[in-house]
Amino acid sequence: MTAVSEQETGRRSRLRTAGWVLAPVLAMVLAACGSDDEQLAASGDEPVATDGPASVAALSSDTAEAVRALAGTDRLVAVPASTTNEHLGNYPDEMAQVPNHVPPSGNLDPEQVLSWEPDLVVVTARHDGEQDAGDLLDQSDVPLVTIQNNWGSVEQLQENYEVIAEALGTQEQADELIAGMDADLAEIAAQLDDVDEEPTVLVLTNQAENPFIAGPDSMSTDIVRHAGGTPAVEDAGIERTMPADPEQIIRLDPDAILLVDVMGKGEESFDGLLGNDAVAELPAVEEDRVLMLPGRSAMAAAGVHVVDGVREIAAWLHPDVVTGAAAPDAAEDGAERIAALSGDAAEVLVELVGPERLAVVPESTTTEESGNNPELMRQVPDTIPSVSNIDPEQILAYEPDLVVLTTRHEAEQDARDLLTDSGVPVIAIDNNWETFEQIADNVTMLGEAVEAEERADELVAEFGDRIAEVTAAVADVEDKPVVLVMLSLGADNPYLIGPDSISSGIVRDAGAELAVEQTGITKSMQADPEQVVKADPDAIVLINTGGRGLDDYADLLANEAVAGLDAVVNDEILLLDSTKATATAGLRTVDGLEEVARWLHPGQFGEDN
């Protein structure tokens, strides 16, 4: 097998358009094609708008992320609801501010889209619903950009960005983004020059109820190629994405397996497949040559962030030659001035190396109400106010030799890009610390990065032992109570916590059923009395944020209908500190697990009710 070649400098010429047409008489259809011969078509000789459209409806997640990158969210009037999912989108908070959100592509309503009065509609025609909607919108007087390819490669993604930029009037921004991608890919390819073998990699995704094998023309497979791997499906003659089954995986017998977590369900969604007796005996599984990446860095909707996926996979497949963003060599003897820009990472790092090697941490970690180690954190020389106000120049002024951040936050994502360009080693944690497994993995990775492997191993071992002890105690519980979990972001602003958060994971593993799962709620959302009454839980866990106690929930619990629920009448309410029940709690989440389990099932621990 041969090493991955460098990024081609002579990428085939991209397709050009005449720009965005102002006149509404005929729709402009821009077809971003996958071959040199396919052409773009534009109707009419109308003048081109100099400023570009201001009310864009991007009807697929890939096009929405592209418009955001090229023109910002201010020009968006509609995006798919999936872009607000932190597992799928890189900027969920920004996308949540877009006025309108469309359902999955199969349920697009063209009349609804037109009611938002867009001056440009951008759609990918890979989905039947989008194709049908595109046909109907094409008959209207609204300019339409239709992407005809599958966003199935880095090259196609870049071509699509150029097409969309032409319609938006932001060609210069597209050129800058593409040049940045090319430079990063060329750097990775250069590191792979001396690689003699390209391991075969099987890509599995969980976008449906059951895992799928990603076909050779998918983005997640293409980033494997760029990362110095050979897609296992190519040698096997598999030509398209298809449901996975154990027999197929056994026949493929890949050197490594990449799991793409599209829905944020974690490795559990692949357990039925990888836990199959025969599959579990494959060397890739038995020797744990398995990597999970979130959809936001390994799918087409990742946009320019697919480069992050390439780098992480390359560092995983070829750790001896590729420096991955996930765990750079900060210094020969470990970093001495670490800037920990998010509370979750800061809490772990202070337990790994103490405050002496930290240069700056979030201010929240220094308070008794929000931090697990406030006394230690107050010994760190500097603090930043919050993740939403990160100033990269200010961070660099602290002269860090390592920056650690979690890219769930938009400000951290932007800061990551700028800080990486500065040459300072950056660890970008791209999961959400939302499962015990992710927390343990992050601790191990950080331990390696700061030369504190032994301490990390000790912490992870103790963490795992305590989790096992609690889960074993409640394993034989048959009558599991239904529990509703809420967290407040401020006075009178409680949220129902979705099933994929660490707070919900704590309650589930403590021997409970989640009320949100039984009511079909799939993500965290602002709570209202009707939802709480509909859930009618046996018990309620309220996360105590900022030390405000029950005050944040007072109005909700005082609602007449809510106050009449059995859980409220019988005071089956637990106030659980955020310092042991949220992502920033890190290793302390096991304290939350034990507290909830003992509260729900005291008899399992030899205690009285």
N, C-alpha and C positions, 0 to 999 in steps of 0.2 A: 504493500500500500504506500501511497505517496503523501507528502505533506500538502496542506492546503495552499493553493497558489495565492499570490498577492492580489489585492483588489485590482481588477482591470482598469487601466488608466483610460482606455478607449472604449468606454461604455457605449453601446449602440445608441445612435442618435435618438433623442426623445421626441415624442409627438408634440407638435405645436398647434396652437389654436389662434384664432383671430382676436381673442380677447372676449370680454364680457359685453354683450350687445344690449344697448339701452332699449331700443324699440320693442314693444311687447307684442307686435303683430305675429311674429313667428318665433317658436321656441328654438333656442340654440342647443344643439345636442353635441356634446363633446364626448367622444368615445375613446377612452384610454385603452389602447390595444396592446396585446402581448407580442406582436411581431412587427417587423419593419414595414411590411406592405400594407397593413391596415391603416386607414386614414381617419382623420377627424373631419367632421362635417359641420359647417355653420351656415345658417340660412340668412340671406339678406346682406345689404351693404350699409346697415345702420351705423351711426357713430359709436365709438367705444367710450365707455364711461371712464373718466380719469381716476376717480376715487374708488371705483368698484362697488359692488352691491353692499348694502348695509343691513339687510335682513335676510340672513341665509338659513334655510332649512336643510340641515344635513341629516339624512334619514337612515344612515347606517353608522355603526360605531367607528369604523375605519375612516369614513369621510368626515365625521364629526371631529375626531382627533386631529385630522389633517387641517381642517378649517381653523381649529383653535390654534394649532402651531403656526399657521401661516398668517392669520389675521386677528387672533384673539377671540375671546368669548363674547365680547361686546357686539359683535356683528352676527351672532347666532340668535335665531328666534326659536329654533326647535332642534333637538338632538334626541337620540334614543335614550330611553330610561337606563339602559345598561351602562351608559357612560358615567352614571353616578355611582356605580358599583365599584368600590375600592379594589376589588380583585381584578376587574376588567380594565378600568380606566386609570390613567396616570394622574388625572386632575379631577377627581370626582366632586370635590367641593365647588370648583369653578363651574363644572357642568350642571351642578344642582341649581346654580343661579340662572341658568338659561330659562326663559319664560315657559317654554313648552317642551314636553317630553313625549316621544312617540313610543308605542309598545313594540314588541318584537316584530321583526321584518315581515312576518307572515300576516300581520294584522294591520298593515298600514291603510289609512283612510285618506285618499287623495283630497276629498272635500274638506276634511278637517285640516289638512296641511295648507290648503289654499285659504282657509279662513284666517290663518295667521298672517296673511298678506306678505309672503316672502318675495323678495326681488331676485332670488336665485335659489334653486333646489339642487342639491347634490345627492346622488344616490348610487349605490353599487348594485349592479344587476345580477349578482350571483344568486340572490334569493328570489323565489317565485313571487312573493308578496311585493318585493321591491320592483321586480320586472313589470308586474301588473300596474302598480302605482305609477311607475315611470311612464308606461304607455298612456295612462290617463292624463298625467301631468303634461306629457308632451303635447296633448291636444289643447292645453290651456295656453294662456298668453304669458306664462312665467318662464323665464330662461331656465334651462335644465342641463346639468352636467351629469352624464351617465357613465360610470366607470364599468367597463365591460369585462375587465380581467378579474382574477380571483385574489388580488393582493397576495399572490402565492410566493413571492420572492422579494428580496431586498430591492432588486432592480425594478420590479413592477411597482413597488411602493414608491420609489423615487420618481418613476415616470408619472405615477398618479398625482404626486405632490406637484409636479410641474404643470400638469393639466389643470388641477384645481387652482393653483396659484395664478395661472393665466386668466381664469375666470374671475378671480378675486382682485386681480391687479396687484399681486404681491410677489412678482417673479423674483425680485431681489432677495426676499426672505426665503423663498424656496431654494435659491442658489446657495445661500449661506447654510441652511440646514443640511442640504445634500452634501455640500463640501465638508461639513463637520462630520457627517456620517462616513464619507469616503476616507477622511483622514484617520478616523478611529478604526475603521475596518482594515485599512492599509497597515496601521500599527500592529494590529492583532495578527494579520497575515505575515508580517515580517517576523514576528516572534515565532510563528509556526514554520518558518523556513527550514529549520533543522529537524523537524519532526519526521521520523521515518515511517510511522504507521498511523493510519486513521482508523480508530476503533469503530465498529459498527454500532449504531445507536438506534434503538427503537423509541419512537415518540408516541406516548399515550396521552390522550386528553380526556377531560371529564365534562365536556359541555353538555352532554346528555345524561340521562339517568344511569347509563352504563358506559364504561370506558370505550373510547374509540382509538383505533390505530390511525395515526395521521398519515395521509398519503404523500407521495413524493412531490406534489405540487402545492403543498401547504407552506405557510410562512414558518411554522415551527420546525419543519423539516429543513427548510433552506438555511435557517440560522445554524443548524447542526453542521451543514456543509461549510459555512463560513468559519465555524469554530474548530475545524479540523477533525470532523467526524464523517463517517459514511452512513447515510440513512439505511437502516436494515431492510426497509421495504423495497429498495431498488434491486438488491441482489435477489429478493424473493419474487420479483415480478408483480408486486402489488401496485396497482395503478391509481388507486383512489382511497380516500378516507373511508373506513368501514368499521363496524362494531368489532371489538376485540374479543377473542375467546382464548382459553388456555392453549388449545392445540396449535393455534397460529403462532403464539408466542414461543412455544416449545420448538416449533419448526424453525423459527427465525433465529433462536438462540443468540441474541445480541450480546456484544461485549459490554454494553451499558444501556440503561433505560432512562429516558427523560420523561418525567411526568409534568404535564402542563395543567396547572390548577386554574381552570377557567371560572369556576363558580365559588371558589373559596372554601371548598369542602375538605381540603387537605388530603393527606395520604389515605385517610379512611375511605374515601370514595374509590380507591384502587385496591383496597384490602381483599375484596372478594376475588379479584383477578390474581394479584401477586401472592395471595395467601393460598392459592391452589397448590396442592401437595407437589405436583410435578413442576409447576412454575417456580415454586419456592426453592427447588433444587437446582435451578439454573445458576451457573456461576455469577451472572450479573446480579441476581437477587441474593444469593447465598453470601456473596462477598460485599454486598451493599454498594454496588456500583450503580446507584439510583439517585438521581437528582430531581428535585421538584422546583419548578419555576412558576410564578404567577402568570396568568394570561396577559397582564399588562406589560410584560417584557418578552413574551414569546409568541404573541399572536399579531395579526395584521393591525389590530386596533392600537397596538403599542406605538405605532408610528416610528419616530426617530429612536424611541427607546428600545427598539429591537436590537440595537447595538449593545445595550446593556446585557441583553440575553446572550448575544454572541460572545461577549467577553466572559461572562460567568461560565458558560458551557465550555469555552476554550480553556479556562483556568481549571475547570473540573476534569476535562479529558487529558490535559497536558500541563499539570501543575508545575513541572520542572522548567517549562519554558515560557509560560504565559502568566503574567501578573494580573490576577482578577480583581475587579473592583470590590469583591466581597471580602477579600482578606489579603491586602498588600503587605509587603515587608516594610513595616514602618521604620524600623531602625535595627542596626545589628544587635543591640542588646535590648530591644523593645523601646517603644516610644516613651519619651519623658515629658512631653507637653501635649497631652491629648485634649482636643476640643470635642466634648460629647454634646451634641446639639439637640438631642431628644432625651426625655426623661427615662425612657425604657433602657436605652443604652448606657446612660450615665449611672443608673442604679446598679447595673451589672458591673460596669467598669470599676466603680469604687469598691465593690466587694472583691474584685480580682486584683487590683493593684493599689488600692487606697487612694486618698486624696492627693498625695504628694506628686503623682504623675498626671494629674488632671489640671488643665489650664483654664478651662471654662466649662460650666454646666448650666442647665436651665435653672432659673431662679426658683421655680416651683419645687425643685428637689431640696431646697434649703429650708422649707417650711415643715412644721410638725404635721400640718393637715394633709399635705400632698406627698411628702417625701418619706422614704423608708429609712434613710440614713442622714437626717438633717444636720446632725452635729458634724459628721464627716464632710458633708457637702459644703458646710459653711467655712471649711478650711481651704476650699478651692479658691484661688485668687480672684477669679472673675465669674460673672453670671450673665446670661442673656435673658431678656424678659420673657419671650415665648417663641415657640417654633414658627408662629405666623409672622414674626418680625425679624427674621434672620437677615443680617447684613453681611454678605461675604467679605467685604472689605474690612469690617470690624473684626470678623473672625480671624482674618489673616494678620491683623494688627497684634493679636495675641501670640503670634509666631508659633503656631502649633506644628508639631512634626507628625501628627496624625489627626484626622477629622473623622468622627463617627456620627452617622445620622441614619434615621429611619425614613425611607422615602414614601411613607404613607401620606406625609404632609406635603402640600404643594410647595410651600416655601422651602422645605428641605430639598425637594426635587430640583428646584431652580438653583438653590445654593450648591447642591452637589455638582451640577454642570459647571458652574463658575469656578468652584474650588478645585475641581479636577483639572480644569484648564490652567490653574495656577501652578501646578506641579506638586502640590502637597498631597501625600497619600490620603485617599478617602476610602472609608469603608461605608458602603451604602447597603443597609439592610433592607431588602425589598419584600420581606413578609411583614405581617402585622402583629407579631407576637400574640397570635390569637389562639394558639393551642399549647399545651404543655410541651409537646414535641418541638414546636418552633422555638419556644423559650430555651429549651435545653440545647438545641442546635445553635442558637445564637450565642449562648454562653460559651460553648465549645469553640466556635469560630472566633469570638473575641479573645478568648484565652490564647489561641494560637497566634493571633495578630499582635498581641502585646507581650508575648513571651511569658505567659502565665498558664501554660497548659496543665501543670500539676494542680494548681488551685482550681482551675475550671473543672477538671475531672472530679475533684473532691466535691465541689458544689453540685455538679450535675448528678453524681452518684447519690448524694444525700437527698436531693430533690426527687429523684426517681424512686428511692426507697420509701420516702414518706407518701408519695402518691400511691404507690403499690399497696402500702399498708391501709390507707383509707379506702381505696377502691375494693380491696379484698374484704374489708369489714362490711361493706354495703352490697357485695356481689349477690347475696342470696335474698335481697329485699324483693318481694313480689309486688307489693302494693305501693307503687311509687307515686308520691304526691305530684300534682301538677303545679308548677311554680312559675310565677311571672316575675321577670327581672327588669328593673327600671334603674336608670341613671339620670341624674339631673345635670344640666349644663349651666345652671343658674337658677335664681328664684323663679318659681312658677314655670320652669322649662324642662319638665321631665320627659325622658325618652323611653320607649319600649326597646329593650336590647334584642337585636336579632340573634338568630341561632348560631351564627358563626363567630361570635366574639368570645374572648377568653372568659368574660363574666358568665356567659351562658354555659360555656364548657365546664366551668367550676361547678355550677349547679347541676348540670347533667351528670357529671362524674361523681357527684355527691349522692346520687341515688334518687334523682327526680326526673320527671318529664317536663319539657319546656312548653309553657302555655302558648308561646308564639308559634311553635311548630304545629300545635293542634289547631290553631286558628289560621294557618296558612301564611303567616307573616314571615318574609324571607330576609328582611334587613331591618336595621334599627330605624325607628321613625318616632316622630313626636307623639307623645301619648295624649289621648283624650278620653273622657269618661266612658264613651260608648265602647271603645276598644277594650278598656279594662273590664267593663261589665260583660262584654261578649266573651272574654277570656275566662271569666269566673274561676280564678285559680284557687287551689287549696291553700296556697301560701304565697307570700310576696317577699321578694328580696329587693331592698332598696339600697343602691350604692351611695354611700356617704361621701360626696365629693366636696373638697375644700373645707371639711369639718363643719359643714352647715347643718348636719343632722337631718331631722325630719322637716325642717322649715321649708325646704324646696318642694316638698310633696304635699304640704298642708292643704292647699286649695283643692288638689286632685282628690285626696283622701276624704275631704270634707264634702265633696259632691254627694248629693243625697243618694243617688243610685249606687255609687261606689261604696259609700259608707254602709250600705245595706248588704254588701257581699259578705259571705261567711268568713272569708279570710280576714276581713277588716273587723267585723263584729267580734270574732274570736281572737283578735290580736295575733294572728299567725303572720306576723311581719318581722323580718330580720333586717336590721340596719347594719350593713356590711361596709367597712371602711374601704375606700378606693385603693388604699395602700396595700391591699392584699386581694384585690378583685378586678384590677384593670391591667392593661398591657404594661404600664409603667411599674407595676408591682414586681414584674419579673419573677425571680425565684420565690418571692413571698406569696405568690398565688397559691402555693400549697397550704399556706396558713388559712387562706380563704376557703380552700377545699375542705380542710378539716373542720373549720368552724361551721360551714353549711351542713356538712354531713352529720356532725354531732347534734346540730339543731333539728334537722329533719328526722334523724334516726338515732336518738340517744340510746335506745336499747341495744343497738349493735355495738355500742362502745361501753356497755355495762353501766349506763347511766339511767336515772329515772326520768320519765317524761315530765 
